[in-house]
Amino acid sequence: MATIAVAFAVLSNGGDSAALGYVFAAGVIPQILLMIGGGVLADRIGRRPVMLGADLLRFAAQAVLAAALLAGHVPVWVFVVLQAAEGTGEAFFTPALTALTPQMAPPGQVSDANALIGLATYTARIGGPALAGILVAAVGPGPVIAVDAASFGASVLSLALLRMPPARPVTTSPLRDLADGWAAFRSRRWLLLTTVQYTLFNLFTWAPYLLLGPILARDYLGGARAWGIIVTALAIGSVGASLALVGRRPRRPLVVSVLGSFGYPLPCLLLALHAPLAPVAVAALAAGAGSAVAGTFWTTTLQQDVPPELQARATAFSMTGAFALGGSAYAVIGPVAAVLGAQPLLAFAAVYGLASPAILLALPAIRRGPRAPVDPAGMTKGDGPGPVPLA
């Protein structure tokens, strides 16, 4: 709900595409700067405490933004500051969650756990965007962002009730932990290659889609409600694929992940062609299914291939790289679109989004990348018994 509410809050407070780009960039740049530190901290003091602190910060940021919107006009700088705080929480939460999952999942079922996390996430997003579109049109974005703040409060309560074993004693310095995490990341060629792919993907495909999609929805599809339908369709595709993935343990999860990423650019293509709402929503449905496949099996590959005590750091290095150029793109895409128009940028986004996974699949390090462990009976398992890597 909040993504739509923030976008239309900026536009309704007098912001243009450039202002919207600055606000989106403010949410991403802290992730680039702080996520590696978040990964180190999660591996040092434990994943649950880091996630608790992150969601307390996000609760406060969204609550303040909701109150400001309900009080009246909000200048762009307020959006920038509070979205930066929200992005800071995301920087610490994400690597901790990736490393926490294998601690909680039953042996052999990490890929199922990843699929179910995706299922829960996207189920929550099915009704959210459509409801956000209706609420923004009816009562404005303030109440929608207030609900988002309350959801972070619910997360804090849930994490407070979670009981985990104490973190291992820390015997190394933070700099040594940082160096060990970098070594785990750079020693895995497949992880380097997929990180580069998602770095350029976020720059050329996903950032233009997220920024220009709401603007085209306003200009020719009818506004917030149409964009809510598109985002909901993407979530429905993700939910359906996540359900289908439970119990599926491909022998080559990395290859399956790359194949799933072919779905991402389809809504860019349809928006670039000024297609009606229904075809754009169908393309978003396919993109959602592809994103569930790509995300589930990329995460599973990392959890299988990286030792448990290094997973938060390896995740942080990869995600920092994946976001490195996408964040700056938000600040550039708006002004460029004002000169060239949104359609040419989204057309290029679609072309790149289709070409990049094809190039990746041609590389031996991907085709011959990590495989799922096999038990003595020859059955492919969702994870290994011990140590064996986007966006």
C-alpha positions in Angstrom: 0.0 0.0 0.0 2.7 2.5 1.0 4.5 2.6 -2.4 1.4 3.8 -4.1 0.5 6.1 -1.3 3.9 7.8 -1.2 4.0 8.2 -5.0 0.6 9.9 -5.2 1.3 11.9 -2.0 4.3 13.4 -3.7 2.4 14.1 -6.9 -0.6 15.6 -5.0 1.7 17.9 -3.0 2.9 19.5 -6.1 5.8 17.2 -7.0 6.7 16.2 -10.5 8.6 13.3 -12.0 11.9 14.7 -10.8 10.6 15.2 -7.2 9.3 11.6 -7.3 12.7 10.4 -8.4 14.4 12.2 -5.5 12.0 10.6 -3.0 12.5 7.1 -4.4 16.3 7.6 -4.5 16.2 8.7 -0.8 14.7 5.3 0.1 17.4 3.3 -1.9 20.6 5.2 -1.2 20.7 4.3 2.5 20.5 0.7 1.5 23.5 1.1 -0.7 25.5 2.8 2.0 24.4 0.8 5.1 23.4 -2.7 4.0 26.9 -4.2 4.3 27.2 -2.8 7.8 23.8 -4.3 8.5 25.0 -7.7 7.3 28.0 -7.6 9.5 25.9 -6.5 12.5 23.4 -9.3 12.0 26.1 -12.0 11.8 27.8 -10.5 15.0 24.9 -9.9 17.4 22.1 -12.0 16.0 19.5 -11.6 13.3 16.4 -11.0 15.5 17.8 -8.0 17.4 18.8 -6.3 14.2 15.4 -6.9 12.6 13.7 -5.5 15.8 15.7 -2.3 15.6 15.1 -1.9 11.9 11.3 -2.2 12.2 11.1 0.2 15.1 12.8 2.8 12.9 10.5 2.1 10.0 7.5 2.3 12.3 8.6 5.7 13.5 9.3 7.1 10.0 6.0 6.0 8.5 4.0 7.2 11.6 5.6 10.7 11.3 4.9 10.8 7.5 1.3 9.8 8.0 0.9 12.5 10.7 2.5 15.1 8.4 0.2 14.3 5.5 -2.9 14.4 7.8 -1.8 17.8 9.1 -1.6 19.4 5.6 0.9 20.2 2.9 4.2 18.3 3.0 7.3 19.6 1.3 9.4 17.3 -0.8 12.3 17.4 1.7 10.2 15.8 4.4 9.4 12.9 2.1 13.1 12.6 1.3 14.2 12.5 5.0 11.5 10.0 6.1 12.0 7.8 3.1 15.7 7.8 3.9 14.9 6.6 7.4 12.6 3.9 6.0 15.4 2.8 3.6 17.8 2.6 6.5 15.6 0.1 8.3 15.4 -1.9 5.1 19.2 -1.9 4.9 19.5 -3.7 8.2 16.4 -5.9 8.0 16.9 -7.6 4.6 20.2 -9.4 5.1 19.2 -10.5 8.6 16.0 -12.1 7.3 17.9 -14.0 4.6 20.2 -15.4 7.3 17.5 -16.1 9.8 15.4 -18.3 7.5 17.8 -21.3 7.4 18.0 -21.2 11.2 14.2 -21.7 11.5 13.4 -23.9 8.5 13.3 -27.7 9.0 16.2 -29.6 7.5 15.7 -30.1 3.7 13.0 -27.5 3.4 14.8 -24.1 3.0 13.5 -23.7 -0.5 10.0 -24.3 0.7 10.5 -21.7 3.5 11.7 -19.2 0.9 8.7 -19.9 -1.3 6.3 -19.5 1.7 8.0 -16.2 2.7 7.3 -15.0 -0.8 3.7 -16.3 -0.6 3.1 -14.4 2.6 4.7 -11.3 1.3 2.8 -11.2 -2.0 -0.5 -12.3 -0.4 -0.3 -9.2 1.7 0.3 -7.2 -1.5 -2.7 -8.5 -3.4 -5.3 -6.5 -1.6 -3.0 -3.7 -0.6 -2.4 -1.9 -3.9 -6.0 -2.1 -5.0 -7.2 -0.9 -1.6 -4.5 1.8 -1.6 -5.8 3.1 -4.9 -9.3 3.3 -3.6 -8.3 4.9 -0.3 -6.0 7.4 -1.9 -8.8 8.5 -4.2 -11.3 8.6 -1.3 -9.4 9.9 1.7 -5.9 10.7 0.5 -2.6 9.0 1.1 -2.2 9.8 4.9 -4.4 7.0 6.2 -2.8 4.5 3.9 0.7 5.3 5.2 -0.7 5.2 8.8 -1.8 1.6 8.1 1.7 0.9 6.9 3.2 2.3 10.1 0.9 0.0 12.1 2.1 -3.0 10.1 5.7 -2.3 11.2 4.4 -2.1 14.8 2.8 -5.6 14.3 6.2 -6.8 13.0 8.0 -5.5 16.1 5.5 -7.4 18.4 5.9 -10.6 16.4 9.7 -10.4 16.5 9.6 -9.7 20.2 7.8 -13.0 20.7 10.3 -15.0 18.6 12.7 -17.1 20.6 16.0 -18.0 19.0 19.3 -19.5 20.3 21.8 -16.9 21.5 24.2 -15.6 18.9 27.7 -17.2 18.8 30.3 -15.5 20.9 32.1 -12.8 18.9 35.9 -13.4 18.7 36.8 -11.3 15.7 36.9 -7.6 15.0 34.2 -6.0 12.8 36.9 -5.4 10.1 37.8 -9.0 10.1 34.1 -9.9 9.8 33.8 -7.5 6.9 36.8 -9.1 5.2 35.5 -12.6 5.7 32.1 -11.6 4.2 33.8 -10.0 1.1 35.9 -13.2 0.6 32.7 -15.3 0.7 31.1 -13.1 -1.8 33.9 -12.6 -4.3 35.0 -16.3 -4.3 31.7 -17.3 -5.8 31.7 -16.4 -9.5 27.9 -17.1 -9.9 27.2 -14.6 -7.1 29.3 -11.9 -8.7 27.7 -12.4 -12.1 24.1 -12.3 -10.8 24.9 -9.3 -8.7 26.2 -7.4 -11.8 23.1 -8.5 -13.8 20.8 -7.2 -11.1 22.8 -4.0 -10.7 22.3 -3.2 -14.4 18.8 -4.5 -14.4 17.8 -2.2 -11.6 19.4 0.7 -13.4 17.9 0.1 -16.9 14.7 -1.8 -16.2 13.2 -1.8 -12.8 13.9 1.8 -11.7 12.3 3.2 -14.8 9.3 0.9 -14.3 8.7 1.8 -10.7 9.2 5.6 -11.4 7.5 6.0 -14.7 4.7 3.4 -14.2 2.7 5.5 -11.8 3.1 8.5 -14.1 1.9 6.7 -17.2 -1.0 5.2 -15.1 -2.0 8.8 -14.3 -1.5 10.1 -17.8 -3.4 7.5 -19.9 -4.8 4.6 -17.7 -6.9 6.6 -15.2 -4.6 7.2 -12.2 -4.0 5.6 -8.8 -6.6 2.9 -9.2 -5.2 1.7 -12.5 -1.7 1.5 -11.0 -3.1 -0.3 -8.0 -4.6 -3.0 -10.3 -1.3 -3.4 -12.1 0.7 -3.8 -8.9 -2.0 -6.2 -7.6 -1.7 -8.3 -10.7 2.0 -8.6 -10.2 1.3 -9.7 -6.6 -1.2 -12.3 -7.7 1.3 -13.8 -10.2 3.8 -14.0 -7.3 1.4 -15.7 -5.0 0.4 -18.3 -7.6 4.0 -19.0 -8.4 5.0 -19.2 -4.8 2.3 -21.8 -4.1 3.4 -23.8 -7.1 7.0 -23.7 -5.9 6.3 -25.3 -2.5 7.8 -28.8 -2.7 9.7 -28.1 -5.9 13.4 -28.6 -5.5 15.1 -28.3 -8.9 18.5 -29.8 -9.3 19.8 -26.5 -10.8 18.1 -23.8 -8.7 20.3 -21.0 -10.1 19.4 -21.7 -13.7 15.7 -21.8 -12.8 16.1 -18.5 -11.0 17.7 -16.8 -14.1 14.9 -18.2 -16.3 12.3 -16.6 -14.0 13.9 -13.2 -14.5 12.6 -13.1 -18.1 9.2 -12.2 -16.7 10.3 -8.9 -15.1 10.4 -6.6 -18.3 7.0 -7.6 -19.7 5.0 -4.8 -18.1 7.6 -2.3 -19.2 7.1 -3.4 -22.8 3.3 -3.1 -22.6 3.4 0.3 -21.0 5.9 1.5 -23.6 3.4 0.4 -26.3 0.6 2.3 -24.5 -1.4 -0.9 -24.2 -4.8 -0.9 -22.4 -5.0 -1.7 -18.7 -6.0 -5.4 -19.2 -2.9 -6.4 -21.2 -0.6 -4.4 -18.9 -2.1 -6.2 -15.9 -1.6 -9.6 -17.6 2.1 -8.7 -18.3 2.4 -7.7 -14.6 0.9 -11.1 -13.7 3.7 -12.8 -15.7 6.3 -10.5 -14.1 5.1 -11.5 -10.7 5.3 -15.2 -11.4 8.8 -14.7 -12.7 9.9 -12.7 -9.7 8.8 -15.4 -7.3 10.7 -18.0 -9.2 13.9 -15.8 -9.5 13.8 -14.7 -5.9 13.0 -18.1 -4.3 15.8 -20.0 -6.1 18.4 -17.3 -6.0 18.0 -17.0 -2.2 18.0 -20.8 -1.9 21.2 -21.1 -3.9 22.9 -18.5 -1.6 21.7 -20.4 1.5 23.0 -23.7 0.1 26.4 -22.4 -1.1 27.4 -19.9 1.6 28.3 -21.1 5.2 25.5 -20.1 7.7 27.7 -17.7 9.7 28.5 -15.7 6.6 25.0 -15.5 4.9 23.9 -12.1 6.1 27.2 -10.6 4.9 27.2 -12.3 1.6 23.5 -11.2 1.1 24.5 -7.6 2.1 27.4 -7.4 -0.4 25.2 -8.8 -3.2 22.2 -6.5 -2.5 24.4 -3.5 -2.1 25.8 -4.1 -5.5 22.4 -4.7 -7.0 21.1 -1.4 -5.7 24.3 0.6 -6.3 23.2 2.1 -9.6 19.4 1.8 -9.3 19.3 4.3 -6.5 21.1 7.0 -8.5 18.9 6.2 -11.4 15.9 7.5 -9.6 17.4 10.9 -9.5 18.2 10.9 -13.2 15.3 9.1 -14.8 12.7 11.8 -13.9 14.6 14.6 -15.6 15.5 12.4 -18.6 11.9 11.3 -19.0 10.8 15.0 -18.9 13.0 15.6 -22.0 12.7 12.3 -24.0 9.3 11.0 -22.7 8.5 7.9 -20.7 7.8 5.6 -23.6 11.3 5.5 -25.1 12.8 4.9 -21.7 10.4 2.0 -20.9 11.0 0.5 -24.4 14.8 0.4 -23.7 14.0 -1.0 -20.2 12.1 -3.9 -21.8 14.8 -4.7 -24.4 17.5 -4.8 -21.7 15.4 -6.8 -19.4 14.9 -9.5 -22.0 18.5 -9.5 -23.2 20.3 -9.7 -19.8 19.1 -13.1 -18.6 19.8 -14.5 -22.0 23.4 -13.3 -21.8 23.6 -14.7 -18.2 22.5 -18.2 -19.3 25.2 -18.3 -21.9 27.9 -18.1 -19.2 29.3 -21.4 -18.0 29.5 -20.2 -14.4 25.7 -19.9 -14.4 24.9 -23.1 -16.3 27.3 -25.1 -14.2 26.7 -23.2 -11.0 25.8 -24.7 -7.5 23.4 -27.6 -7.6 21.0 -28.6 -4.9 22.6 -31.2 -2.5 21.6 -34.8 -3.0 21.0 -37.2 -0.1 22.3 -40.8 -0.1 19.0 -42.1 -1.6 19.5 -39.8 -4.6 16.6 -37.4 -3.7 17.3 -33.7 -4.3 17.0 -31.8 -1.1 16.1 -28.2 -0.4 19.3 -27.6 1.6 22.3 -29.3 2.8 23.2 -30.4 6.4 25.8 -27.8 6.7 28.0 -25.4 4.8 28.3 -26.6 1.3 24.4 -17.1 -2.9 19.0 -10.6 -6.1 17.2 -8.2 -6.5 
